[in-house]
Protein backbone atom coordinates (compact mmCIF):
# COMPACT_ATOMS: atom_id res chain seq x y z
CA UNK A 1 0.00 0.00 0.00
CA UNK A 2 1.18 3.49 -0.77
CA UNK A 3 0.21 7.10 -0.13
CA UNK A 4 -0.55 9.68 -2.81
CA UNK A 5 -1.05 7.45 -5.84
CA UNK A 6 -2.74 8.98 -8.91
CA UNK A 7 -5.20 6.04 -9.12
CA UNK A 8 -6.45 3.33 -6.73
CA UNK A 9 -4.18 0.72 -8.35
CA UNK A 10 -0.84 1.34 -10.07
CA UNK A 11 1.42 -1.26 -11.65
CA UNK A 12 5.15 -0.68 -11.14
CA UNK A 13 6.95 -2.68 -13.86
CA UNK A 14 10.38 -1.92 -12.38
CA UNK A 15 9.44 -3.58 -9.09
CA UNK A 16 7.20 -6.24 -10.70
CA UNK A 17 4.56 -5.30 -8.17
CA UNK A 18 1.15 -3.70 -7.95
CA UNK A 19 0.62 -0.84 -5.50
CA UNK A 20 -2.77 -0.07 -3.99
CA UNK A 21 -3.63 3.35 -2.59
CA UNK A 22 -4.34 3.38 1.15
CA UNK A 23 -8.04 3.70 1.86
CA UNK A 24 -9.11 2.27 -1.52
CA UNK A 25 -12.46 0.53 -1.42
CA UNK A 26 -12.09 -3.25 -1.73
CA UNK A 27 -14.43 -3.65 -4.72
CA UNK A 28 -12.80 -0.76 -6.61
CA UNK A 29 -9.36 -2.22 -6.01
CA UNK A 30 -10.39 -5.72 -7.13
CA UNK A 31 -12.00 -4.30 -10.29
CA UNK A 32 -8.85 -2.28 -11.08
CA UNK A 33 -6.56 -5.23 -10.33
CA UNK A 34 -8.63 -7.52 -12.57
CA UNK A 35 -8.46 -5.03 -15.44
CA UNK A 36 -4.72 -4.49 -15.00
CA UNK A 37 -4.00 -8.22 -14.85
CA UNK A 38 -6.23 -9.30 -17.74
CA UNK A 39 -5.96 -6.36 -20.13
CA UNK A 40 -2.44 -5.05 -19.51
CA UNK A 41 -0.65 -8.23 -18.47
CA UNK A 42 -2.67 -10.88 -20.34
CA UNK A 43 -3.75 -12.89 -17.29
CA UNK A 44 -6.57 -15.40 -17.80
CA UNK A 45 -10.03 -14.28 -16.70
CA UNK A 46 -11.23 -15.74 -13.38
CA UNK A 47 -14.69 -15.93 -11.86
CA UNK A 48 -16.00 -14.08 -8.81
CA UNK A 49 -13.42 -12.20 -6.77
CA UNK A 50 -10.58 -14.58 -7.71
CA UNK A 51 -7.59 -12.88 -9.31
CA UNK A 52 -5.10 -14.77 -11.46
CA UNK A 53 -1.51 -13.91 -12.27
CA UNK A 54 -0.49 -13.68 -15.93
CA UNK A 55 1.06 -17.16 -15.47
CA UNK A 56 -2.35 -18.54 -14.42
CA UNK A 57 -1.63 -18.96 -10.69
CA UNK A 58 -4.17 -17.64 -8.19
CA UNK A 59 -3.02 -14.46 -6.44
CA UNK A 60 -2.81 -14.38 -2.66
CA UNK A 61 -4.14 -11.24 -1.01
CA UNK A 62 -2.48 -10.17 2.26
CA UNK A 63 -4.87 -10.59 5.21
CA UNK A 64 -4.08 -7.18 6.71
CA UNK A 65 -5.41 -5.46 3.58
CA UNK A 66 -8.72 -7.25 3.23
CA UNK A 67 -10.45 -4.85 5.62
CA UNK A 68 -9.82 -1.75 3.53
CA UNK A 69 -7.88 -2.40 0.34
CA UNK A 70 -6.21 -5.14 -1.67
CA UNK A 71 -2.77 -5.90 -3.01
CA UNK A 72 -1.53 -8.96 -4.78
CA UNK A 73 1.61 -11.04 -4.83
CA UNK A 74 2.42 -12.36 -8.29
CA UNK A 75 4.50 -15.40 -9.01
C-alpha positions in Angstrom: 0.0 0.0 0.0 1.2 3.5 -0.8 0.2 7.1 -0.1 -0.6 9.7 -2.8 -1.0 7.4 -5.8 -2.7 9.0 -8.9 -5.2 6.0 -9.1 -6.5 3.3 -6.7 -4.2 0.7 -8.3 -0.8 1.3 -10.1 1.4 -1.3 -11.6 5.2 -0.7 -11.1 6.9 -2.7 -13.9 10.4 -1.9 -12.4 9.4 -3.6 -9.1 7.2 -6.2 -10.7 4.6 -5.3 -8.2 1.1 -3.7 -8.0 0.6 -0.8 -5.5 -2.8 -0.1 -4.0 -3.6 3.3 -2.6 -4.3 3.4 1.1 -8.0 3.7 1.9 -9.1 2.3 -1.5 -12.5 0.5 -1.4 -12.1 -3.3 -1.7 -14.4 -3.6 -4.7 -12.8 -0.8 -6.6 -9.4 -2.2 -6.0 -10.4 -5.7 -7.1 -12.0 -4.3 -10.3 -8.9 -2.3 -11.1 -6.6 -5.2 -10.3 -8.6 -7.5 -12.6 -8.5 -5.0 -15.4 -4.7 -4.5 -15.0 -4.0 -8.2 -14.9 -6.2 -9.3 -17.7 -6.0 -6.4 -20.1 -2.4 -5.0 -19.5 -0.7 -8.2 -18.5 -2.7 -10.9 -20.3 -3.7 -12.9 -17.3 -6.6 -15.4 -17.8 -10.0 -14.3 -16.7 -11.2 -15.7 -13.4 -14.7 -15.9 -11.9 -16.0 -14.1 -8.8 -13.4 -12.2 -6.8 -10.6 -14.6 -7.7 -7.6 -12.9 -9.3 -5.1 -14.8 -11.5 -1.5 -13.9 -12.3 -0.5 -13.7 -15.9 1.1 -17.2 -15.5 -2.4 -18.5 -14.4 -1.6 -19.0 -10.7 -4.2 -17.6 -8.2 -3.0 -14.5 -6.4 -2.8 -14.4 -2.7 -4.1 -11.2 -1.0 -2.5 -10.2 2.3 -4.9 -10.6 5.2 -4.1 -7.2 6.7 -5.4 -5.5 3.6 -8.7 -7.2 3.2 -10.4 -4.8 5.6 -9.8 -1.8 3.5 -7.9 -2.4 0.3 -6.2 -5.1 -1.7 -2.8 -5.9 -3.0 -1.5 -9.0 -4.8 1.6 -11.0 -4.8 2.4 -12.4 -8.3 4.5 -15.4 -9.0 
